Each structure stands twice: as C-alpha cells, then as structure tokens.
Amino acid sequence: MTHRDKIQKMTETKGGVFRTSDLNALGYNTYAIRKLVNEQIVERVKSGYYRLCEESETLSEAAQVAQLFPDGVVCMYSALFYYRYSDRTPLEWNIAVDRDTSKSRFKLDYPFMQPYYMKKELLSFGVTTADYGDCTMQIFDRDRLICECIFYENKMDRETYNKAIQGYVADTKKNVPKLLEYAEKRRILKKVKDRIGVWL
C-alpha cells in the first residue's frame, strides 16, 4: 500500500482534513510528515492540519470551510449573500462558533475567515442547512439571520444593513413569529419590533 493509499483511507473517515496526530497514529513522525509535504503527497492547511494534495484542487472554498469548521454556522455577510439579501460577494467567510473555540483555528492563509464568537446555547436554535454545490453547511435561517443583523447593527455597513432589512421584509419565506421568538432569546425583542415593526 502506497503512502497516498494509506492516507487516503484515513482521510475518508476524517472528512478530508486531518491532524498531525492522525498521521502520527499511522506511524508518521515529524520527519516523515515533512517528507510527505515535500513529495506533495499531503499539504499543510494550517498549523497541525493537513489534506491530500489533489484534494485542494477539486474542493470548493465552501467545502474547505465545511471541513475545517464542521461546528461553525454561516452567518452575517456570508448568509446575507446566500439568501440574496445582499448582492455584495463577501471577501471572507463569516461563521458563528462557540466562544470557547480556540482562536488559533482561524489563523489561516486561505480561506479568509471572520469568526463570531457566541455562547454555546446561542448556536442551538435558528440553524438550518445550506447547499453549496459540493457540500452542505450549517447556516442561520433567514429569521435568525435578521435577528443577528439587528443585534450587530452598529458594527454593520449601513447600506448592507438597510438592504438586508428590506430584503427580509419582502421575502415571502420569512416567519415573523419565529423572528420574535429568536429576538426574545437574543434579548433584543424591543429593538427588533422597532426596526421591523414599521415595515410589517
């Protein structure tokens, strides 16, 4: 069995991205791992994380994000673009993660990431899935997304924020009772009623 076959087999159980410890478990020490990188069998995604070289050529950016951050939830500008509430292609991936997540996970050369740290319980509601062609990712549903936009209103680009609110109001798939339920959990019920109420 070649090195590639051996690693490929392990890769299938790891979702494409594996750690130094996974390679150690297959019998590769630091020197052997460096050799695998030099021979272009594996490539370093970031410190302590690798993937098979050919994988990166076929994987979309979304699939790479999904592999690196299976616990993340697409949010803010990335989610606004997905739901067509914004026509600006985001320059980075916005994902919501547990606030105890190590910040070093986001030190990547590529893809560009912008994490939003939240309490674990805030990642347990208003989450659905989005189809990104070659992968499926967790994403906030449209009602939760608008709730987050109102929560982060002061940190958002004004034009994008206004477009998002108008896009949501015009969306036939919106669910206002759900929005209010989420707003209560986010403790911004009055703010949401003030921002959205005038449009409904």
C-alpha positions in Angstrom: 0.0 0.0 0.0 1.5 3.4 -1.0 1.7 6.4 1.4 -1.1 8.0 -0.6 -3.4 5.0 -0.4 -2.8 4.6 3.3 -3.6 8.3 4.0 -6.5 8.4 1.5 -8.2 5.6 3.5 -7.7 7.5 6.8 -8.9 10.8 5.1 -12.3 9.3 4.2 -13.1 8.9 7.9 -11.9 12.4 8.7 -13.9 14.4 6.1 -10.8 15.4 4.0 -8.8 17.3 6.6 -6.7 15.5 9.2 -4.3 16.4 12.0 -0.7 15.7 12.9 -1.9 13.3 15.5 -3.8 11.3 12.8 -0.6 11.0 10.8 1.3 10.0 13.9 -1.3 7.3 14.5 -0.4 5.9 11.0 3.3 5.8 12.0 4.5 9.1 10.5 6.8 11.1 12.7 7.7 14.8 12.2 10.5 13.9 9.7 8.2 11.6 7.7 5.4 14.2 7.6 7.9 16.8 6.2 8.8 14.3 3.6 5.1 13.8 2.7 4.8 17.5 2.2 8.0 17.8 0.1 6.9 15.0 -2.1 3.5 16.7 -2.5 1.5 13.8 -1.1 0.0 16.0 1.6 -0.2 19.7 2.1 -0.4 21.8 5.2 -3.7 23.6 5.5 -2.6 25.4 8.7 -0.5 24.5 11.7 -1.3 20.9 12.7 -3.8 20.4 9.9 -3.2 18.7 6.5 -5.1 17.3 3.5 -4.1 15.2 0.4 -2.6 17.5 -2.2 -5.0 16.6 -5.0 -8.0 17.3 -2.7 -7.5 21.1 -2.7 -7.6 21.3 -6.5 -11.1 19.7 -6.6 -12.6 21.1 -3.4 -14.5 24.4 -3.5 -13.8 27.1 -1.0 -17.1 26.3 0.8 -16.1 22.6 1.1 -12.8 23.6 2.6 -14.6 25.8 5.2 -17.1 23.0 5.9 -14.2 20.5 6.5 -12.2 22.9 8.7 -15.2 24.2 10.7 -17.9 21.5 10.9 -19.1 23.1 14.1 -19.4 26.6 12.6 -22.7 28.2 11.4 -22.6 30.5 8.4 -23.8 33.9 9.5 -23.8 37.7 8.8 -22.5 38.9 5.4 -21.9 35.3 4.1 -25.5 34.3 5.0 -26.9 37.6 3.6 -25.3 36.8 0.3 -26.6 33.2 0.3 -30.2 34.4 0.9 -29.8 37.1 -1.7 -30.4 39.9 0.9 -27.1 41.3 -0.3 -25.5 41.4 -3.8 -22.0 42.0 -2.4 -19.8 38.9 -2.7 -18.2 38.6 0.8 -14.4 38.8 0.9 -14.3 36.4 3.9 -16.4 33.7 5.4 -18.5 34.8 8.5 -19.2 31.9 10.8 -20.6 31.7 14.3 -18.8 29.5 16.7 -18.8 28.6 20.3 -16.9 31.3 22.2 -14.7 28.7 23.8 -13.3 27.8 20.3 -9.6 28.2 20.0 -8.8 31.4 18.1 -5.8 29.7 16.6 -8.1 27.7 14.4 -8.8 30.9 12.4 -5.2 31.7 11.6 -5.4 30.6 8.0 -3.8 31.9 4.9 -6.8 30.7 3.0 -9.8 30.8 3.0 -10.3 34.1 4.8 -12.3 33.7 7.9 -14.2 36.1 10.3 -15.5 34.3 13.3 -18.4 35.5 15.5 -18.0 34.1 19.0 -21.2 33.2 20.9 -22.3 31.2 23.9 -22.9 27.6 23.0 -26.7 27.9 23.7 -27.0 30.6 21.1 -25.8 28.1 18.4 -28.7 25.7 19.2 -31.6 27.5 17.6 -32.4 29.0 14.2 -29.9 26.8 12.5 -30.6 25.1 9.2 -28.5 23.8 6.3 -27.4 25.4 3.0 -26.4 23.6 -0.1 -23.1 24.9 -1.6 -22.8 22.6 -4.6 -20.3 20.1 -3.4 -21.0 20.4 0.3 -23.7 21.2 2.8 -23.1 23.7 5.6 -24.9 24.8 8.7 -26.4 28.3 8.3 -28.7 30.5 10.4 -32.2 30.5 8.9 -33.4 33.8 7.5 -35.3 34.9 10.6 -32.3 34.2 12.9 -30.0 35.9 10.4 -32.0 39.2 10.5 -32.1 38.9 14.3 -28.3 38.8 14.3 -28.1 41.7 11.9 -30.2 43.8 14.2 -28.1 42.6 17.2 -24.8 43.7 15.4 -26.5 46.7 13.8 -23.8 49.2 14.9 -21.0 47.0 13.5 -22.6 46.6 10.1 -22.1 48.6 6.9 -25.2 50.8 6.8 -26.1 50.2 3.2 -25.9 46.4 3.6 -27.9 46.5 6.8 -30.7 48.5 5.2 -30.8 46.2 2.1 -30.9 43.2 4.4 -33.9 44.5 6.4 -35.8 45.4 3.1 -34.9 42.0 1.6 -36.2 40.2 4.6 -39.5 42.3 4.7 -40.1 41.5 1.0 -39.3 37.8 1.5 -42.4 35.5 1.2 -40.5 32.8 3.2 -40.0 35.0 6.3 -41.6 33.8 9.5 -42.2 36.8 11.8 -43.4 34.8 14.9 -40.1 32.9 14.7 -38.1 36.1 14.3 -39.7 37.5 17.5 -39.1 34.2 19.3 -35.4 34.4 18.4 -35.3 38.1 19.3 -36.5 37.2 22.8 -33.7 34.6 23.2 -31.2 37.2 22.0 -32.8 39.8 24.4 -33.4 42.3 21.6 -37.2 41.9 21.3 -37.9 45.7 21.6 -35.2 46.6 19.2 -36.4 44.0 16.6 -40.0 45.3 16.9 -38.7 48.9 16.5 -36.7 48.0 13.4 -39.1 45.6 11.6 -42.5 46.6 13.0 -42.7 49.7 10.9 -42.4 47.6 7.7 -44.9 44.9 8.5 
